[in-house]
Amino acid sequence: MRLKEMDKSLRPREKMKLNGISSMSDLELMQIVLKTGNKEEGVEALSSKVIDYIHENNYKDICVEELMNIKGIGMAKATSILAGIEIGRRLALNNAIKEFSIDNPDSVANIFCNEIGNFSVEYFYALLLDTKNRIISKELISKGTINQSIVHPREVFKAAIRKNANSIILVHNHPSGSLNPSDCDIQVSRRLSEVGKIVGIEILDHIIVNSKDSLSMKKGMYF
């Protein structure tokens, strides 16, 4: 059944108005984003193709050109899809930052798991904190290979000194999904911790994340 043949109460827009957005399936939300199908198929079938493509691929890596390879998805639809994904990611990130607590390593994971947890290469971040343990900024220090990130103390502390940070939490992802610290992770943590003591900016923790979980190297006494 095509959308226009449905009872009005079952159509996505009407359903959202009556029952709220939480009642909507991914497919129904995509139908609202796309608005129309093409000459060969309705918006329901086209939405299903887009949802399947997003589920089969890392949505953070999908670009406009890739979506436009789906028959029936032009520039307007592709950019609308990616804009919706990005605004959702940013809102989730802002909410996680607001809920950050220095006493809860999971609150750091909430910031980074969704952002870098399932990336195919390592991303190394420094979360800069002020004297009241509030987040000043998050700084991308390095983007490494699938096996390691190259992290130099100069790059870590340059932004921290410039922004008058009082302390730092280090965060990086493991593309393998494993949360076990490598020898390199331990060495980098110890090295940066020693440099932090010299410059007066404490390394509070080094957290490893994947898409669903995290490990505190400080809590695990790795450095």
N, C-alpha and C positions, 0 to 999 in steps of 0.2 A: 504494500500500500504506500502510495506516495503521500507526502506531507499534506498536500492540499485536499486529499481524500479522507484524512483523519477527522474524527470528531474534534471540534475546536478545543475541548477540555484536555485532549491528549497531545495537542501540538506543543512543542517545546516552550515557546514564549508564554503561552497561556498557562501551561503547567507550572512554569517558574513563578508566574504572578500569583497563582492560586496556592501553591504548596511550598514556595521558597526554593532558593537555589540548591539547598542541600538535598532536595528530592530528585535532582537531575542526575542522569547518568553521564558518563564521559561522551557517549555518542550524541546525546541530546544537547549537551553544551556545545559540541562541535557543530551541530546543525545550526545553532544560533549564530556562531561565528561565521560560518560559510554563507548562510542565508539562502543560497540557491545551489542547484546542481548544474548539470549541463544538458545538452540535447539528448544524450544517450542514457543518462541515469539521473535519478532524483538526488536531492541533497542528503537523504538518508544513506544511500549506497556510497556516495562520495565521501561523506563523513566517516563511514566505516573504514574506507581505504586509508584515509588520513590517520585515524586513530591507530590502525594496525601498523602503519609505517612508523609512527612515533613510538609505539610500544616495542617495535623491533630494533629501534636505533636509539642511541643516546640523544635525548631531546636537546641537550645543551650544545651538541655539535651540529645539529641540523641547520642548514642555511636555506635562504630563499630559493636558490637554484635547485636544490634537491627536492624541495616541496613542489616546485614547478614541473618536475619530471612526472608527477602524478597527473594523469590525464584529467583535465577539468579544473586544475589548480593553476591559476594565473598569478600575476604579480600582486594584485589586490588581495586575493585570498591568502596567498603565502605570507605576505607581510602582516596581515591581520592575525593569522595563526601564531606567528613568532612574537608579535607584540603582546598577545594574550599570555603566552608562556613566560615572556620576560617580566611583565608586570607582576605576575603571580610569584615568580622567583624573588623579585625585589621586595615585595610586600612580606613574604615569608622571612627573608633575611632581616628586614628592619624589625620585625616582631621578635626574632631570635636575639637580636642585639639588645633590644629593650629588656628582655628577660635574662640577660647575662648576669651571672653572679660569680664572683671570684671564688666562692666556697663550693661551687658546683661545676666540676669539669664537664658534666653533660651539657651545660648551657653553652660551653664553647663548641662542643660537638654539634649542637643544634644550629650553630652559625655555619659550620663548614661541611657537615656531612652531605647536605643537599647540594652544596655549591661545587665541591671538588671530590666528593667521595667516590664517584664512579668514573672519574677521568682516566684516560689510558696512559697518562704520564704523570709524574710527580709534580705537585705544586707545593711550594714552601712559603708559608705566610708568617708574618710577625704581627701579633695583635698587641697594639700599644695601649698602655693604661696610664692614667694620671695618678696623682697621690691619693685619690679616693677610690681607686680601682675601677674607675669608669673608662669605657673604651674611648680612646682618642681617634684611632683609625686602625684599619687592617691593611697591611702593606704586603704586596706580592714581592717576595725576595728573589725567588728563582723558579723557573719552569724547567724541569730536568728531563732526562730520558726515561724510558720505561723502568730502568733499574735504579737510578739515583738522581738526586738533585745536587747541584754544585752550590754550596752555601759558604759565603765568605763573611767573616765577622764585620768587615767594613760595611757591607751592604745591609746587614741586619741592624747595626747601631747607627748608621748614618741618619736614617729617618727618625729613629728614636731620639737622637740628640737634637735634631732640627726641630722636632715637635715637643721637646721637653717632656718626654715620657719618663715615668718613674719606674716602670717595670714592663716586662714583655712576656707574653705567652706565645711559644712557637707552635705552629700547626703544619702538618703536611699529610698528604694522602699516600696510601699504598695501592698502586694500580692492581696488584694481585688480589686485593681484598683482605690479605692477612694483616693482623694488627701487631704481630711480633716485631719488636724493634730490631733492625739490622745492626751489625757492628758499626757501620757508618753512622746510623742514627745516634747511637750511643756516643761515639766519638765527637760528632758535631755538637751534641747537647752539652757534653762536658767542656768542650772548647769554648762554646759561646757562654756557658755559665761562668767560666774563669774570666773571660773578657768582661762580662757584665759586672763582676766584682771590682775589676780595675776601674771601669768608667762610672761605676755607681748606678747602674741600671740592672736590677735583678731579673734573672730569667726565672719566672715563677713555675713554669711547666713547659713540657714539650708533649703535645698531644698528636697521636696518629689516628687518622680517621679512614673509614671506608664509607660506603653509601648508607649504612645502617647503624654503625657502632663506632666506638672510639676507645682508645687506651691512653691513660695518663702515665707518661714515663716517670714523672716525679713520684706519683703514688706507687708505682712499681719499683721505685728506688733504683732506676737505671742510671741516674746521675745525681 
